[in-house]
Structure formats: structure tokens, C-alpha cells
Amino acid sequence: MDRKTSVFRKTKETEISIRFDLDGSGKVDISTGIPFFDHMLTAFTVHGFFDLTINAKGDLDVDYHHTVEDVGLVLGQTLSKILENKKRIVRFGDSSVPMDDALSRVTIDLSNRPYLVYNFPDDLRAKGEFDTYLAKEFFQSFCVQGALNLHINSYYGVNEHHVLESIFKAFGRSLHMSTRIDKNISGALSSKGTLL
């Protein structure tokens, strides 16, 4: 089963090309113009055992928002294309990842019902230009376009870098788990017989 695809999207604000392989080995070629975002997407890819190529150009002189949001949007679109019928996949994924002072848990249901829950510590130190609110925009876009329930809970942490890295690693592991093929599943895993 070939579970990879490419999506290209161009607007007046961004130009984004993504190639995503669910059954990769952690190969990364990512350039968004935002080094910390590249670092987080690399952690997602390596810990999810995906292969991911992203080439994004955006209006970074305005701010990071459009680029981050649109990368989430296009990445979600690639997932939807790959898993169009959701047949034979495990559907659910759940992973907790520590990163020094931080501990985060990401839970996924590939349900075709987009919904994001995003909880993180209120009092964070070492805040940078890429913060937890900007990350939320990425996950919101991914969630809507990827058609999944996405629950992100960072239980604690004082360093924002550590909190975000634990989230992105757990996100990769949970998505890997939920997209696995199970030979015991013939169609979509639903008591209704469909996820549509």
C-alpha cells in the first residue's frame, strides 16, 4: 500500500509544497524560514517514523502566523489524501513524552470530526518568537484539514522549548500509532460501519 502524497498551495501570503510519507523512516527535509518551527517539525517526523519534505515561503516580514498556519493546513491536507477512506487503520493513538521539566500527552482519533483541545502550563519561561499560541494555530489548521480529534495536554513544564518539543514528539508518536494498518480491521473502524 502506497501511503504517501504531495500537496502544493500558493496564496498571496504563502507558497507551500509538502511531500508526506506515513510509512517512512524519519527522513527530513524541512525549510519554512522559521528555524524553531523546522526543529519542531523535525522532532515530529523523526519520532513518528515519517518521511517529510516541506518547502515553505511566507510573508515572515509581517509575522510567522500565516506560514505556520498554512503549513498546518497543507500537512493536514496530505494526511486526508493519504487516508481518504480510513480503511484498516487503528484510528486511535495516544502518547506521553517527557522532555526534562516538561511532560505532554497527545491523543488522536482519526474520526473525520475535527476538534482540537489544547492545554499547556500558564507560567512558562524562556519564551521565544515561536510560542505556544503560535503552535496552537498550526495544530488547529492540521486538525481541521486532517479531519481528526486532537487532544494536546501538556501537564507541566517551566521551559517553553521543552514543553513544545514534548508536544511535537508526542504528536508524531500518536499519529504514527493511529495510522497503522491492522489486519483484523477490514473497513473503517466504527460501530456505524463508516466514519463519513
N, C-alpha and C positions, 0 to 999 in steps of 0.2 A: 504494500500500500504506500503510495507516494503522498506524504503529508507535508508538502512544502508549497509555498506560493510567493508571488511578488505583488506589491501594490505600489502605484505611483500616484501622487496627488500634488497638484500645483494650484496655489491661490496667489493673490496679491501680497499675502503675508508670509507664506512658506512654500518651499518646494521639497517634498519628501519622497524618498524611494526606500522601500523596505523589502527585504527578502528574508523569509522566516521558515525554518525547518524544525518541526516539532521533534523529529527523531534524529537529532544531530549528536554532537559530542562536546559542545561548549565552544565552538569556533566563533570568534567575534571580530567584526569589522564595523566599528561604530564611530560616526563623526556627526555630531549635532551642533558643534560650535560652543557647547556648554560642557567643559571638562568634567565637572562633578556629575552631571547627568549621564555622560558617557560611562563614568565609573560605576554608577548605579545600574545602568542597563547591562554593563559587562557582568556585574555580580548576578543579576537576574538570569542572564544567558548561561553562564558557567554552572550555576547551581541548579538550573533547570535542564541541563544537558540538551540545550537547543543549539542550532546554528543561526546566527542573526547578523544580517548586514543592514546597516542604516546609514543613509546619506541624507542629511537634513540641512537645508539652508533657510534661515528665517530672519525676520527683522529684529535682530538682537539689539540693535541700537535703540529700539523702542523699549523692550524688556524681553525676558525669557518666556513670558506666558504663551504667546502664540506657538512658538516652536515646541515647547513641552506638551501643550495640549494637543497639537496636531500630530506629534509623534505617537501619543497615546491613541489617538483616533485611527491612524493608519495601521498601527500594530494590532489594534482590535479588529480592524477590517481583515487583516491577513488571517487572524485566528478564525473569524467567521467563515471565510472562504475555505479554509482547510477543513473545518469541522461542520460543513454545511448541514449535514443531516444528523450529526451527533450519534451515529450508529456505532455500537460496540465499545464506546468509551466508558470508563469507570464513572465519569461525570463529577464526582466529588473529590476534593483534595484539601488536605489540612497539614500545615507545617508550622512548627515553632523554631525560631532561630535566635540564639543569644549572640550578642556582639559586645564583649566586655561588660559595660554597665547597663546595656540595653537588652530587653527581651521582647520579641514581637511574634505574633501569630497571625497567619493569613489562611483564611478558609474560603474555598471556592465551590460553587455549584454552577456547572455549565448548563443552566436551566432554560436559556432563551428568555429569561426575565431579568433585565438589567437592574441592579440595585447595589449601591455602594454604602458600606458602613466604614467609617474612618475615625479611629480613636487613637490618640497619642498623648504623651505627657505634656502638661501645660507649661511646666517650668524647664525649658531646655537652655543649655549653654552652648557656646561655640556656634552661634547662628551664622550662616553664610548667605550668599546671594540666592542659592537654591535651598529653599526651606520646606518645611513640612506642608505648608499650604500650597506651594507650587507642585509638590509631589501629588497632592490630592487632585489637582487638575489633570495630571497625567492619568491617574487611576480612574477618575470619573469618565474621561474620554474612552479609555480602554474598556471599561465596564459596559458602557452604552453600546459601543460598536462591536465588542466581542460577545455581547448578549449573555452576561453571566452575573450571578450574585457574587459579590466580592466583599468579604468582611476582613478588615485590617484592624488589628488591635495590638498596639504597642503598649505593653503593660507598664513599663518603666524605663528610665534612662535619663541621663543628665547631659549627654553629649549628642547634639543633633546629628552629626555624621554617623555615629554608631546606631542611633535609632533608625535613621533612613536606610542604612546598609542592612540592618537586620530585617527590615521590612522587605526590601527588594530581593534579598536572598530567600526569605520565606515565600515570597510571591513566586519566584522561579520554581522552588521545590513543590509548592502546592499546585501550580499549573502543570508541571510535569506529571504529578500523580493523577490529576483529574483527566488528563488527555490520554492516559494509557489505554491500550486495547485489551479487552478481556474476552477470551474465547468463549466464556459462559454467557456472554451477552450477544444476542442476535440482532436486535434493533436498537432503538433508543431506550435507555434505562429509565422507564417511567411506568407507574401503575396505570396510567391513562393510555399507554401504548404509543404516545408521541409527546414531544416537547414543544410542538408548534401550537 
